[in-house]
Amino acid sequence: MIAWNEQIYTMRNIQSGKYHWLAVITFLFIFFLSCLSCNSDSNNLPPYFTSLNQKKVPSMLFGANLSWEHLGDGAMSQSDLLFDRSFRAKADVTMSNPWQEYANGGTITWNTTDPGDTNPAGGNYYTGYVALSRSTDGYTGILQQTKEGILKDTAYQINFSSYGVGGTPDIIIVLYNSSFEVIGSASTNAQNSTWTQHQLFITPSEDASVCYFGIYIENAGTVRIDEIRMAQKDTQPTVKSEYKTRIQELGVKALRWPGGTLADWFSWKDAVGPRLSRGELRAFDHFETPALGLHEFLNLCEELGVEPLITINIFAGASDAADMVEYILGDATTPQGALRSTNGRSAPWNVQYFEIGNEPAESYKGSGQIENAGANYAVVAQTIIAAMKAKAASLGKTIYVSGIAEPNFQLADWLTLDVPIVKLLFNWNSQVFNTTSGIIHAIDMVHGHYYAYREYDADEATRFIHLMSGGSVLSRTIDDKLTPFIGNLPLWITEYHVLIESGGTIYPEYTLDFQSGLSIADLILSMMNAHISGAFIWNLSQYGMFGMAGTSGNWLIKPSGLVFQMLSAAAGEEIITCECSDNEFYTITNGTGIIPSGQSYPFVTVFATKNALSGKPRIFALNRDYDSARTVSITAEGLGPGQGTLLRFENASLSAHNEGTVPQVEIQNESIIIDNPLVITLPPHSFVRIDVN
C-alpha cells in the first residue's frame, strides 16, 4: 500500500491540473487497491483516511498522555523507590537534592567528580558518591522520603555499594514511618579499600503511607556509599490494576509516551530490561530510575487494546531512533529484536505512530539563533525520519511519523514582539513546513500542543469567559494560521488542557477544578468540529495538577476525566446532523494570553453522533454562559419521540474538585422524554449528554 500522504499529494496535483486523465485513472486504481488492503472500519486506518473522509469521530481523538517519571505518575508498583540513587544532583545546581543530611558530629562529603563503583549490582554506574565519616562512635548518614509508601510484612530489597577508607565500619539501613519511628532495619560492613556490592532485605513491621529511608555508618571511620536502590524483593515494575481500570472506564483509545518535555531527555535504552539493569534519567529537577519503561508501556497498550504513540528524543540522533524502530518492530533475528527477546518479549509489537520531538523549544536551535530553531529542527528531524522509515521498510513494516507544529500562540496580539523566543514561535510553522527546506514532504501527519488560555484574572467570571474561548481560538488558528502551511496533512493535538498562568507562575488549582472539565468539553467538541484526527489530553494522572484520575491512594476521576468519559462514548461513531436554536455569540473585546482581540464564540454548542449500539442519536450540548441557563431547541438526524437518558456535568461552584477522598463533582443521571425538536434547559456553565433509548 502506498503511503497515505503520497495519495493526498497526488490528489492535490490532479485537482490543480498538473496531471492529465491518465494520471486520474492511475490514482483511482492505486487508491482502490490500497482500500482493499485496509480494514473497512475507518477508525482502524491511519489518520489520513479520517482527514479525507470525516464521517466518524476518530477514536484516537480520545487519547491521553503517560509520563515515565514519579513511577509513571502513580501507575507503577514494585519499582525503584529512591530518587538520585547515584548522588548526581549535587553536581548540578539546577537539580533538587532529595537526600537530607544527618551529620550528628560527623561529616558528609559529596563527591561529584570521581567514578565511584564502576561495577554496581545493576551494571549501570555514574560519576560520584557520598562519603560518611566519624571520628567517634555514633550515627552519621543521609535519608530521603521514598517515592511511595511501603507495606507491612513485605520484603524490600536494598542494593548499594560501599568502600571502606582505612577500615571496615558498620553500615545500617533504617526505614521510618512519618513520625520517624523505626519500622525496619538491616546492617552490614564495608570492606577496606575496595568497592563491595551489598544486597540486604528489610520487612517493615507496619504499613507506612509515608516512609523514610536512611543509611548510616554506626561507628568511627569513613565509608563511601554509591548507587543505592530499593524495591520489593524479587519483583519487576508492574502497572497497577487500578490504573488499568481507570483507562478502560475513561474510554481512553490511545496513549502517548514517554511524556512531553521529558521526551527530550529520555533514553529508551535505559528504560528496558530488568529493574536493576536500568539507568537513571533526568526528570526536570531530579534523577530517577524509569519504572514505566518501553516494555511496560507497549504491553499496557496491547493488553488494553489502545493505540500507542511514541515521542522520539530528537537529541538522541537518527541511529538511536532507528534502533528503537528495530527493537519494537524487528523479529528476534535482528540485533535489536534479539535484545528485546532477551528482555522478555519475543514477538514484535504492532506500533505505527511516532512523533519527532515534543513542541517548539529554544533547545532545538542547535548552534543557530533562537528565532531559527524551527529551521534547525527541520534539518535534524528529516535525518531522523529518513533513518526510521528506512529501518521500518527493511523490516517490511510501515510507520507514520509526525512533525511539530505550533498552534497555540499564533493568534496572540503580542506575537509580533521583537523578542527572540516570540520570534521563534512566529517563525516556527513557516520554517518547519517550508516546501524547500522543511519537513512537509517527509512527514505523514502534524502534531501540536494547545493550552487555554495562558493568562490569569482574579475575577472568576472573567477567567471563565476567557477559558471558554479556548476551542474557538484553536479552530480559528487551524483554519487561518496552520492549514496554509500543512494543507491536508492530518493534525493531532498531542497535548491539551487548561493552563492558567501569570508572570511565569502556574496556578495548578485551575487544572483540577470543575471549570477545567468545561474547558475540556469545549476543546474536544471544537476538535471534533475541526476534523482533528487525534488528540491526547495532558494527562492521565499527575501529582498535584492536571490529570484525569488521581494517583496512588486516590483513584477518583477528576472533573476533566468525567467530561472526557462522557465524550469518549462517541469514539468511532458516525457524525449526524445536529442544529440548535441558540445562535448567540460572546465577543472578547481585548485580547489576553493566547486570545486575540475581538475573538467570538457561541454560548451553546451542540454535536451529535449515531449511537453505535442502539443506532439512535447521541447528543452533546455545552452551555458556556457563566450565570444564565439557556433553553434551547435541538434538532438531530433520526431524532423522534421516545425516552432518553441525560447525563449532566453540573456544579454551582466552578472551584469544586475531586482531590479528597469524597468527590465534590459527579455526573448526574436522569431519564427524560425525547421529541424532535428536543427542548431542553441547560443550566449555567454546564455540559450534558443525551442518549436516546
Secondary structure, 3 states (H helix, E strand, C coil): CCCHHHHHHHHHHHHCCCCCHHHHHHHHHHHHHHHHCCCCCHHHCCHHHHHHCCCECCHHHCEEECCCHHHHHHCEECCCCCCCCCCCHHHCCCCCCCCEEECCCCEEEEECCCCCCCCCCCCCCCCCEEEEEECCCCCEEEEEECCCCECCCCCEEEEEEEEECCCCCEEEEEEECCCCCEEEEEEEECCECCEEEEEEEECCCCCECCCEEEEEECCCEEEEEEEEEEEECCCCCEECHHHHHHHHHHCCCEEEECCHHHHHCCCHHHHCCCHHHCCCEEECCEEECCCCCHHHHHHHHHHHCCEEEEEECHHHCHHHHHHHHHHHHCCCCCHHHHHHHHCCCCCCCCCCEEEECCCCCHHHHCCCCHHHHHHHHHHHHHHHHHHHHHHHHHCCCCCEEEEECCCCCCCCHHHHCCCHHHHHHHHHHHHHCCCCCCCCCCCCEEEEEEEEECCCCCCHHHHHHHHCCHHHHHHHHHHHHHHHHHCCCCEEEEEEEEECEECCEECHHHHCCHHHHHHHHHHHHHHHHCCCCEEEECCCECCCCCCCECCCCCCCECHHHHHHHHHHCCCCCEEECEEECCCCEEEECCCECCECCCEEEECEEEEEEECCCCCCEEEEEEECCCCCCEEEEEEECCCCCEEEEEEEECCCCCCCCCCCCCCCCCEEEEEEEECCCEEEEECCCEEEEEEEC
